Amino acid sequence: MTWDFDAVVARRGSGSIKWEWYDPDVLPLWVADMDFRSPEVIIDALRDRVGHGFFGYDFAGAQLREVLVAAMRRFYDWEVAPEDFVFLPSLVTGINAVSRAMAHDGGSVIMQTPVYPPFLTAPTNQGLRSITVPLPVQVADGVVSYAIDFAAFEAAIEPDTNLFLLCHPHNPTGVAYRREDLARYGEICLRHNVVICSDEIHCDLLLDDRRHTPLAAISPEIAAQTITLMAPSKTFNLPGLKSSFAIVQNPELRARLVKACEGIVPHINLFGLAAMQVAYSQCDDWLMALRAYLTSNRDVLLTTLRRDLPMLASTVPDATYLAWIDCRAAGIAGNPYQFFLREARVALNDGATFGPGGEGFVRLNFGCPRSTLLEALARMATALAR
Ligand SMILES: Cc1ncc(COP(=O)(O)O)c(C=O)c1O
């Protein structure tokens, strides 16, 4: 079967934040929401669910748990048990709930920046302190790359640090961490008794032929210290359905997370549950085709930047549909996000919102038909030439 990722579908007027936040002449390549229809089998399952006509209380039953166990095995060679899952209405809820679970006696949370903005506020929302450690960045020949300074990371852990928020694959840098890097993060956190919350929401969007390694799959010791967060929402373009889950193999940690959610975190609604089950059992072919399309979009983006916008440098993402673009050498007066919005009528994400190290960068979402991507890049090139 083939899927038409080139189809441009009008989304304005559908209640889309991505398309309706800015004026109608603005091309939106910002929030992490793709301009592709979800797989047809998911749409059919939702139609069937509506047709049933009963919208009573639902729950994540044994069948869904078995589907997820099988998906973890199939996608990542990762053995987990049905009872390891805690269902959550969103990943951001998950980051906040995990921070809350760890906040029983104050403390601090460590993370590396730039990073997905809700990481920066989740600890302080729950009365914890945030410790931010900048990821060392290099720019050479138009390519932006990030290293990990493990010594600086370990040195920044304080006696009251009880949580590390990891983003893997990383938003916004697009890095899919290698086994050896994950093992080193794990060793350091075990040494300092720091729990790791690994946000792996982008784990199915690996580009080229890469395979995702969950942090918790590295060793049983790391698994016992880790809360993994995943969701079908980025992969199958379902963020409005609000469905995600945590995998927590350590029963004590799992109980703490469940307790932190009690009474304030709603269950996933019945449409989110129906979509999740089909997404993880019937959509592997769609996902393979999507990954190939995103890989080509990334390559087209990099070639076009090099040819038409050589004053910008970009990451070469291993994963995600997000490019992190360095505008610092482009001679733009002021904030580049505002410049491209005003002068090119292209909405990107403002790098400054991703914490220290994000100033002078923008994040571009290439999860869109190629014609949309090329139109945005042409507008940006014209604005810069002016
Ligand atoms: C790393 C990361 N975590 C969480 C989210 C948001 O997840 P949710 O919509 O389930 O809250 C995103 C969305 O872009 C993300 O990139």
The ligand as an ORCA input file, in Angstrom:
! r2SCAN-3c Opt
* xyz 0 1
  C       9.933     15.804     23.944
  C       8.459     16.036     24.001
  N       7.769     15.650     25.084
  C       6.428     15.856     25.175
  C       5.731     16.470     24.155
  C       4.252     16.751     24.288
  O       3.546     15.611     24.488
  P       1.987     15.676     24.837
  O       1.311     16.424     23.731
  O       1.607     14.245     24.948
  O       1.888     16.403     26.150
  C       6.415     16.880     23.014
  C       5.682     17.576     21.936
  O       6.240     18.122     21.051
  C       7.804     16.657     22.935
  O       8.509     17.036     21.852
*
